[in-house]
Amino acid sequence: MVVAHPQAVKLIAAARVKTEKRETMKLASRLPANLIPAVWVPPQAVRELRALVTHRSRLGKPRTQAANRLHSVLHRHTVDPPPGMPFAVHQREWWLTLDLPLAEKLRVQQDLSLYQTLDTLFQESDAELGRLSTCDPWIKQVPFLVQLPGLGVLSALRMLAAIGEITRFPSAKHLVGYAGLGESRHQSGETDRGGRITKEGRSDLRGVMVEAAWVAVEHHPRLPSPV
């Protein structure tokens, strides 16, 4: 079985007459001629790491949304948040004693419960990622990545999950293109101009690299501070 690159078979999706029989025949006629580039199928270890990283990301988004809603309540009523971690379990009584309308107090109670539940699940996911960093095949790669400015264990695992087996890239330029960080280019005749990055690649890999870059320039003494 060959897993085709979706952009390589884009012409089939754009056909005016599109049926399963026609699509099958077009694919079958192109396959012997090597006109259907296959995508890399990750091994089991990479698939499991990607699934856990994706699951962690899905937990983080609603947790952030709940925190933003709780902050907006404080802003609307001009109330300063409690000292320390405002959404910790021991702060629950502080939130429940706020002088709020009954409907808003119910929303605060539910958002607080939602945040604390998701935060527990988020920490469990982080603990499992930390455990995986000490197991094969990641234990051989994580120590090298965490030496780079801006990268920690979790960000290193997120990067490794997106890249998979780095030996499948013939050169560093291919990896840059896979991340969508290469310069877009238009060249035709005497016209040759570049543009912004292509963003045609794994958005999760670009995301973790941008986050690492911001952390590096903010905390590393030898890197210029962001403007």
Backbone bond lengths (Angstrom), bond angles and torsions (degrees), N, CA, C in turn:
res aa  C-N    CA-C-N  psi(-1)  N-CA   C-N-CA  omega(-1)  CA-C   N-CA-C  phi
1 M - - - 1.466 - - 1.524 109.48 -
2 V 1.331 116.29 137.86 1.456 122.89 179.50 1.523 108.12 -114.72
3 V 1.323 115.77 126.34 1.457 120.88 175.07 1.525 107.23 -93.74
4 A 1.330 116.68 111.90 1.459 121.36 -173.10 1.517 111.24 -83.97
5 H 1.321 114.75 150.01 1.455 121.13 173.96 1.524 108.62 -71.85
6 P 1.337 119.22 128.16 1.472 120.29 -174.71 1.513 113.75 -60.80
7 Q 1.349 118.16 -36.27 1.458 119.64 179.54 1.520 112.03 -72.05
8 A 1.348 116.42 -23.22 1.461 119.35 179.77 1.519 112.02 -73.17
9 V 1.313 118.22 -23.72 1.465 122.21 179.54 1.526 110.01 -112.64
10 K 1.311 116.90 27.77 1.461 121.48 -177.55 1.520 111.72 -65.35
11 L 1.336 117.10 -31.13 1.461 120.01 -178.15 1.513 111.70 -63.62
12 I 1.333 117.06 -29.76 1.462 119.65 179.47 1.515 110.09 -67.93
13 A 1.319 116.12 -41.57 1.463 119.74 -179.73 1.522 111.41 -67.19
14 A 1.341 117.27 -25.85 1.461 120.66 -178.55 1.521 113.12 -89.48
15 A 1.318 118.79 2.71 1.454 121.37 -178.36 1.525 110.99 -67.58
16 R 1.340 116.50 146.85 1.466 120.37 -179.66 1.522 110.94 -73.21
17 V 1.337 115.99 -34.92 1.467 120.97 176.11 1.515 107.08 -110.56
18 K 1.315 115.65 111.84 1.461 119.32 -172.90 1.530 109.00 -131.52
19 T 1.323 115.58 109.63 1.460 121.76 175.09 1.520 108.11 -130.02
20 E 1.297 115.49 164.21 1.467 119.33 -179.43 1.528 110.94 -61.79
21 K 1.332 117.22 -38.70 1.460 120.19 -179.62 1.521 110.78 -65.05
22 R 1.348 117.09 -45.39 1.463 120.33 179.26 1.531 111.16 -64.00
23 E 1.333 116.68 -43.28 1.465 120.05 179.53 1.523 110.76 -61.70
24 T 1.329 116.25 -42.98 1.467 120.11 -179.67 1.526 111.05 -62.44
25 M 1.329 116.87 -43.75 1.463 120.46 -179.01 1.525 111.14 -66.28
26 K 1.347 117.62 -39.07 1.464 120.16 178.79 1.526 110.90 -65.22
27 L 1.322 116.06 -43.66 1.464 119.44 178.55 1.524 111.16 -64.24
28 A 1.338 116.43 -42.35 1.470 120.60 -178.33 1.525 111.03 -65.18
29 S 1.340 117.40 -34.74 1.464 119.33 -179.41 1.522 112.23 -75.37
30 R 1.324 117.73 -26.46 1.460 120.80 -179.34 1.526 112.63 -86.63
31 L 1.304 117.08 -27.46 1.463 119.93 -175.57 1.524 113.31 -62.08
32 P 1.345 121.87 -46.98 1.476 119.70 179.54 1.525 113.30 -63.28
33 A 1.335 116.58 -24.23 1.459 119.90 -179.17 1.529 112.32 -90.59
34 N 1.328 116.45 8.39 1.478 122.06 -179.98 1.526 111.84 58.43
35 L 1.326 116.33 37.42 1.460 121.64 178.97 1.522 112.29 -99.03
36 I 1.322 117.08 6.84 1.462 121.23 177.19 1.528 107.40 -121.80
37 P 1.329 117.37 93.85 1.465 119.60 179.34 1.525 110.53 -62.90
38 A 1.298 115.31 131.81 1.463 120.75 -179.27 1.529 110.42 -88.92
39 V 1.303 116.24 146.47 1.464 120.88 175.22 1.516 109.06 -88.60
40 W 1.312 115.07 159.37 1.459 121.09 178.93 1.528 109.30 -76.16
41 V 1.307 116.78 129.64 1.461 122.24 178.32 1.526 107.82 -96.76
42 P 1.326 118.70 113.15 1.466 120.59 -175.29 1.521 111.73 -68.32
43 P 1.326 117.09 148.03 1.467 120.22 176.01 1.521 111.24 -71.11
44 Q 1.320 115.21 176.05 1.461 121.17 -174.10 1.526 112.40 -59.67
45 A 1.313 117.98 -42.24 1.466 120.81 -177.63 1.525 111.40 -62.76
46 V 1.324 116.75 -40.16 1.460 120.43 179.62 1.523 110.44 -70.01
47 R 1.321 117.48 -39.97 1.467 120.11 179.21 1.517 111.03 -63.40
48 E 1.325 117.41 -41.02 1.459 120.02 179.55 1.529 111.51 -66.38
49 L 1.336 116.76 -40.81 1.465 119.53 178.77 1.522 110.69 -66.30
50 R 1.317 117.42 -41.38 1.466 119.97 178.23 1.525 111.34 -62.61
51 A 1.332 116.33 -40.03 1.464 119.67 179.85 1.523 110.96 -64.18
52 L 1.331 117.16 -40.60 1.463 120.05 -179.82 1.528 111.10 -69.74
53 V 1.330 117.60 -40.17 1.465 120.94 178.01 1.530 110.23 -63.58
54 T 1.331 117.12 -41.32 1.464 120.91 177.79 1.520 111.06 -64.93
55 H 1.328 116.20 -41.52 1.467 120.54 178.43 1.520 110.81 -62.00
56 R 1.319 116.89 -41.71 1.468 120.87 178.53 1.521 110.73 -62.83
57 S 1.327 117.00 -40.72 1.453 120.46 179.21 1.524 111.16 -64.49
58 R 1.322 117.01 -37.91 1.463 120.26 179.37 1.521 111.69 -68.43
59 L 1.309 117.11 -30.34 1.462 119.91 175.96 1.523 111.00 -72.82
60 G 1.320 116.74 -34.86 1.458 120.09 -175.28 1.520 113.38 -70.80
61 K 1.322 118.24 -33.22 1.465 120.50 -176.23 1.523 111.95 -65.90
62 P 1.345 120.24 -52.41 1.477 118.11 178.37 1.520 112.80 -66.08
63 R 1.330 117.89 -27.48 1.456 119.66 176.05 1.531 110.58 -65.23
64 T 1.325 116.41 -43.52 1.463 120.53 177.44 1.524 111.02 -64.36
65 Q 1.324 116.80 -39.99 1.460 120.16 178.88 1.525 111.31 -62.84
66 A 1.335 117.01 -41.69 1.467 120.09 178.11 1.525 110.70 -64.05
67 A 1.334 117.29 -40.66 1.461 120.53 178.36 1.524 111.12 -64.18
68 N 1.320 117.07 -39.92 1.467 120.26 178.89 1.526 111.37 -64.55
69 R 1.325 116.71 -39.28 1.464 118.99 178.59 1.522 111.27 -66.09
70 L 1.324 117.00 -38.42 1.466 119.82 177.95 1.528 110.97 -66.96
71 H 1.317 116.70 -39.64 1.465 119.72 176.89 1.527 110.88 -63.54
72 S 1.330 116.20 -38.32 1.464 118.72 -179.32 1.524 111.31 -65.13
73 V 1.332 117.80 -31.88 1.464 120.63 175.75 1.526 110.57 -62.46
74 L 1.326 115.45 -43.77 1.470 118.99 179.50 1.520 110.81 -64.72
75 H 1.331 117.46 -39.33 1.466 120.05 179.78 1.526 111.38 -66.20
76 R 1.314 116.76 -40.81 1.461 119.50 -178.37 1.527 112.04 -64.05
77 H 1.333 115.77 -34.98 1.461 119.85 -177.06 1.530 112.07 -103.16
78 T 1.336 116.79 11.53 1.475 122.53 178.45 1.525 111.85 47.69
79 V 1.319 114.76 53.61 1.468 122.00 179.23 1.518 108.10 -114.66
80 D 1.313 117.24 130.97 1.458 121.52 176.41 1.522 109.60 -74.84
81 P 1.335 117.85 139.89 1.472 119.92 178.74 1.514 111.23 -67.46
82 P 1.312 117.64 158.92 1.464 120.19 177.98 1.526 110.75 -66.89
83 P 1.319 118.69 155.31 1.465 120.44 -179.68 1.522 111.21 -67.28
84 G 1.310 114.81 154.81 1.466 119.59 179.41 1.521 111.14 81.59
85 M 1.314 116.34 -140.81 1.459 122.27 179.50 1.527 108.75 -87.28
86 P 1.322 118.46 109.69 1.465 120.35 -170.86 1.523 114.94 -67.44
87 F 1.346 117.80 -21.49 1.460 119.63 -175.52 1.523 112.68 -108.79
88 A 1.326 116.77 14.08 1.467 120.22 179.24 1.526 110.14 -68.23
89 V 1.317 115.22 162.80 1.468 120.17 -176.53 1.523 110.82 -61.75
90 H 1.329 117.86 -39.32 1.464 120.01 -177.23 1.525 112.86 -71.41
91 Q 1.332 117.69 -7.94 1.464 121.04 176.79 1.527 112.67 -92.90
92 R 1.310 117.25 0.18 1.468 120.37 -174.52 1.529 111.44 -60.13
93 E 1.334 117.37 -43.05 1.461 120.44 -179.52 1.525 111.08 -61.96
94 W 1.317 117.19 -35.95 1.465 120.33 178.47 1.520 110.62 -61.59
95 W 1.313 117.29 -43.71 1.461 121.00 -179.70 1.528 111.05 -66.35
96 L 1.316 116.64 -39.77 1.462 119.68 -176.43 1.522 112.70 -72.25
97 T 1.325 118.02 -18.06 1.466 120.72 179.32 1.522 112.50 -90.20
98 L 1.338 118.18 0.60 1.461 120.66 178.38 1.527 110.27 -66.16
99 D 1.315 115.64 141.68 1.461 121.60 179.91 1.530 108.54 -83.05
100 L 1.331 116.04 90.38 1.452 122.34 -176.40 1.520 109.84 -128.41
101 P 1.328 117.48 158.20 1.467 119.65 172.04 1.526 110.55 -59.10
102 L 1.321 116.27 153.92 1.463 120.24 -174.17 1.530 112.16 -59.89
103 A 1.323 117.01 -42.35 1.465 119.63 -179.71 1.525 111.41 -64.55
104 E 1.342 115.73 -40.71 1.458 118.77 179.67 1.520 111.10 -71.63
105 K 1.309 117.19 -34.29 1.458 119.98 177.37 1.520 110.76 -64.35
106 L 1.331 116.86 -36.08 1.467 120.20 176.99 1.520 110.35 -65.75
107 R 1.322 117.12 -42.20 1.463 120.02 178.09 1.515 111.49 -63.15
108 V 1.325 116.18 -40.98 1.465 119.86 177.87 1.522 110.59 -62.71
109 Q 1.312 117.19 -44.04 1.462 120.64 179.90 1.522 111.46 -61.55
110 Q 1.329 116.62 -42.32 1.463 119.99 -178.73 1.531 111.57 -72.29
111 D 1.333 116.83 -40.01 1.463 119.10 177.29 1.524 111.21 -65.05
112 L 1.316 116.25 -36.88 1.457 119.68 178.19 1.530 110.73 -66.23
113 S 1.334 116.84 -43.38 1.466 120.24 177.30 1.526 110.79 -63.93
114 L 1.331 116.16 -40.45 1.465 120.25 179.13 1.520 110.78 -63.15
115 Y 1.326 117.17 -45.57 1.461 120.57 179.84 1.525 111.36 -60.93
116 Q 1.327 117.03 -46.36 1.461 120.25 -176.87 1.520 111.68 -67.02
117 T 1.335 117.37 -37.07 1.466 120.02 176.92 1.514 110.99 -65.89
118 L 1.336 116.38 -47.25 1.464 120.16 179.55 1.518 111.71 -65.68
119 D 1.317 116.99 -34.16 1.461 120.14 179.35 1.529 110.62 -65.03
120 T 1.340 116.73 -38.34 1.467 120.21 176.75 1.526 110.94 -64.21
121 L 1.331 116.11 -44.32 1.467 120.03 178.57 1.523 110.83 -65.72
122 F 1.321 116.22 -37.34 1.466 121.33 178.85 1.522 110.25 -62.27
123 Q 1.324 117.07 -43.55 1.459 121.13 179.68 1.526 111.13 -67.12
124 E 1.335 117.18 -35.67 1.464 119.49 176.16 1.520 111.32 -64.51
125 S 1.332 116.70 -39.20 1.469 120.11 176.85 1.519 110.99 -64.88
126 D 1.337 117.22 -40.85 1.461 120.56 177.50 1.523 111.40 -62.80
127 A 1.331 116.06 -38.60 1.462 119.66 179.03 1.527 110.92 -65.15
128 E 1.329 116.39 -39.12 1.465 119.34 179.09 1.527 111.05 -68.69
129 L 1.328 116.84 -38.19 1.464 119.39 175.53 1.524 110.92 -64.18
130 G 1.324 116.22 -39.04 1.460 118.87 176.07 1.513 112.03 -62.26
131 R 1.336 116.34 -37.52 1.466 119.24 177.83 1.525 110.77 -66.41
132 L 1.341 116.54 -41.59 1.459 119.82 -179.90 1.524 111.90 -63.68
133 S 1.331 116.90 -28.55 1.463 119.23 179.96 1.522 112.18 -66.59
134 T 1.326 117.44 -16.28 1.465 121.53 178.84 1.521 112.08 -101.30
135 C 1.332 117.20 8.56 1.467 121.54 -177.88 1.527 109.62 -117.94
136 D 1.322 114.90 158.74 1.466 120.17 174.41 1.521 109.68 -67.92
137 P 1.330 118.04 144.77 1.466 128.41 2.03 1.530 113.52 -92.53
138 W 1.342 117.75 4.52 1.466 120.56 -170.61 1.520 113.01 -81.42
139 I 1.318 118.04 -22.63 1.462 120.23 -176.45 1.529 111.74 -64.24
140 K 1.328 117.22 -23.53 1.454 120.07 179.75 1.533 112.70 -84.01
141 Q 1.334 117.72 -15.77 1.459 120.62 -174.14 1.535 113.12 -109.96
142 V 1.330 116.61 -34.07 1.465 120.19 -176.96 1.527 112.00 -59.21
143 P 1.352 120.37 -44.53 1.474 118.94 -178.66 1.518 114.16 -57.50
144 F 1.326 118.19 -30.85 1.464 119.94 179.07 1.522 111.06 -73.81
145 L 1.337 117.31 -38.21 1.464 120.40 -177.08 1.523 112.42 -72.16
146 V 1.338 117.22 -38.30 1.473 118.97 -176.39 1.525 111.88 -69.71
147 Q 1.327 117.73 -10.63 1.462 120.02 175.43 1.531 111.85 -77.37
148 L 1.339 116.80 -15.03 1.457 120.45 -179.18 1.528 110.14 -81.48
149 P 1.323 118.25 143.72 1.465 120.65 179.33 1.525 111.63 -60.41
150 G 1.320 116.03 134.02 1.455 121.25 176.14 1.505 115.57 91.96
151 L 1.330 117.89 -9.18 1.456 120.85 -177.15 1.522 110.65 -107.79
152 G 1.340 115.75 132.99 1.450 122.36 171.68 1.519 109.55 -115.49
153 V 1.301 116.94 -170.43 1.466 120.59 -177.17 1.525 110.74 -63.99
154 L 1.333 117.03 -46.66 1.462 120.12 -177.02 1.524 111.63 -66.81
155 S 1.328 117.71 -44.73 1.462 120.00 179.12 1.525 111.04 -66.53
156 A 1.335 117.72 -33.39 1.463 120.58 176.98 1.521 110.81 -65.06
157 L 1.332 116.59 -41.52 1.465 119.95 178.59 1.523 111.43 -67.41
158 R 1.317 116.83 -37.49 1.467 119.60 176.81 1.532 110.46 -62.58
159 M 1.316 116.31 -38.84 1.452 120.41 178.91 1.529 111.27 -68.57
160 L 1.324 116.03 -42.78 1.463 120.14 179.66 1.523 111.28 -65.72
161 A 1.329 116.83 -35.84 1.464 120.19 178.70 1.518 110.70 -64.15
162 A 1.326 116.98 -39.89 1.462 120.52 -179.82 1.521 112.05 -71.97
163 I 1.326 117.09 -38.66 1.468 120.62 -176.82 1.518 111.56 -78.26
164 G 1.321 117.18 -42.69 1.463 120.17 -175.62 1.514 110.53 77.86
165 E 1.310 117.13 -129.55 1.462 122.22 179.07 1.530 108.77 -88.49
166 I 1.316 115.74 108.91 1.460 119.39 -174.26 1.522 112.19 -69.10
167 T 1.323 117.75 -19.72 1.465 120.39 179.84 1.524 112.34 -67.75
168 R 1.327 118.48 -11.60 1.463 120.14 179.37 1.526 112.08 -77.90
169 F 1.345 117.40 -10.19 1.460 121.11 178.16 1.522 109.17 -93.28
170 P 1.329 118.80 122.62 1.461 120.67 -178.20 1.524 113.22 -64.45
171 S 1.325 117.73 -28.98 1.457 120.47 -177.67 1.521 109.42 -152.26
172 A 1.329 114.86 171.50 1.466 120.05 177.98 1.526 110.85 -64.76
173 K 1.332 118.12 -32.60 1.460 120.92 179.71 1.525 111.12 -63.51
174 H 1.325 117.01 -35.99 1.456 119.73 178.22 1.527 110.83 -65.62
175 L 1.318 116.95 -37.23 1.465 120.48 177.92 1.533 110.58 -68.47
176 V 1.330 116.68 -38.53 1.470 120.63 176.42 1.525 109.90 -61.92
177 G 1.324 116.90 -42.51 1.457 120.31 177.95 1.521 111.89 -66.02
178 Y 1.332 116.86 -36.73 1.460 120.89 178.45 1.521 111.25 -64.01
179 A 1.323 116.73 -32.74 1.462 121.26 178.06 1.523 112.46 -82.89
180 G 1.333 117.75 -8.71 1.458 120.53 -178.82 1.512 113.07 73.28
181 L 1.343 116.68 23.15 1.454 121.26 -178.24 1.524 112.87 -100.41
182 G 1.328 116.90 1.40 1.453 119.85 178.62 1.521 111.87 -76.75
183 E 1.309 115.45 157.92 1.463 121.25 -179.36 1.522 110.28 -73.64
184 S 1.332 116.00 132.02 1.462 119.01 173.01 1.527 109.17 -70.20
185 R 1.334 116.13 148.15 1.461 119.13 -173.41 1.518 110.27 -144.13
186 H 1.330 114.96 137.21 1.459 121.60 175.28 1.524 107.67 -122.84
187 Q 1.330 115.56 116.86 1.458 120.76 -177.17 1.513 108.77 -133.18
188 S 1.309 115.84 118.17 1.462 121.04 179.74 1.525 108.40 -154.82
189 G 1.326 116.32 116.24 1.457 120.16 -178.35 1.520 110.77 64.10
190 E 1.333 115.68 -123.42 1.458 120.07 178.44 1.526 112.59 -88.46
191 T 1.316 116.72 -1.29 1.463 120.85 179.93 1.513 109.90 -88.14
192 D 1.296 115.32 128.37 1.464 120.51 177.92 1.526 107.47 -150.94
193 R 1.298 115.74 100.82 1.459 119.54 -179.06 1.521 110.38 -136.91
194 G 1.323 113.67 147.84 1.453 120.19 178.01 1.514 110.95 -105.17
195 G 1.307 114.95 171.14 1.459 119.73 -178.28 1.518 111.06 -147.49
196 R 1.289 115.46 -153.26 1.454 121.11 -179.49 1.527 110.55 -74.13
197 I 1.319 115.76 177.21 1.460 118.99 179.29 1.524 108.90 -64.39
198 T 1.318 115.80 153.29 1.463 120.69 -173.51 1.531 112.57 -72.71
199 K 1.316 117.33 -32.80 1.478 122.50 -175.23 1.527 112.05 58.51
200 E 1.346 116.34 21.68 1.460 120.62 177.06 1.523 108.60 -99.85
201 G 1.278 116.27 82.57 1.460 121.88 -178.45 1.502 109.26 179.17
202 R 1.314 115.35 -159.00 1.463 120.71 -176.90 1.533 109.34 -76.89
203 S 1.311 115.71 114.29 1.462 120.32 179.82 1.523 111.58 -66.51
204 D 1.358 117.50 -30.59 1.465 119.28 179.78 1.521 111.29 -67.92
205 L 1.342 117.10 -33.57 1.457 119.99 177.62 1.527 110.76 -69.91
206 R 1.339 116.64 -42.11 1.465 119.37 176.05 1.522 110.62 -61.87
207 G 1.320 116.04 -40.96 1.456 119.90 -177.75 1.507 113.15 -61.31
208 V 1.322 117.15 -47.32 1.469 119.69 -177.66 1.523 110.66 -69.71
209 M 1.342 118.13 -31.77 1.456 120.01 178.67 1.532 110.90 -71.64
210 V 1.322 117.20 -36.88 1.469 119.86 176.80 1.528 110.04 -67.15
211 E 1.329 117.11 -42.69 1.467 120.11 177.35 1.521 111.10 -60.28
212 A 1.331 116.43 -43.65 1.463 119.88 179.44 1.518 111.30 -64.10
213 A 1.341 116.97 -37.07 1.462 120.02 179.33 1.526 111.27 -64.92
214 W 1.334 116.92 -41.71 1.458 119.79 178.67 1.522 111.69 -64.79
215 V 1.323 116.39 -41.57 1.466 119.76 178.11 1.525 110.19 -63.94
216 A 1.336 116.05 -39.87 1.464 119.57 -177.58 1.527 111.48 -65.21
217 V 1.330 117.16 -47.14 1.469 119.06 -177.29 1.528 111.41 -70.78
218 E 1.323 117.00 -21.49 1.466 119.83 -179.42 1.516 112.31 -82.58
219 H 1.330 116.96 -32.60 1.464 119.38 -172.25 1.521 114.25 -116.12
220 H 1.340 118.29 -21.76 1.462 118.69 -176.51 1.522 109.82 -80.26
221 P 1.338 119.23 129.01 1.469 120.62 -174.24 1.525 114.11 -69.29
222 R 1.329 118.47 -22.12 1.463 120.71 -175.62 1.531 112.87 -94.88
223 L 1.312 117.96 -2.53 1.456 120.29 -178.96 1.524 109.32 -103.88
224 P 1.338 118.12 146.43 1.472 120.59 -178.77 1.520 110.74 -66.37
225 S 1.298 117.13 144.35 1.459 122.20 179.03 1.520 109.49 -73.70
226 P 1.359 117.11 148.13 1.475 119.25 178.93 1.520 110.82 -67.06
227 V 1.319 115.73 145.93 1.458 121.29 -179.35 1.529 108.76 -86.42
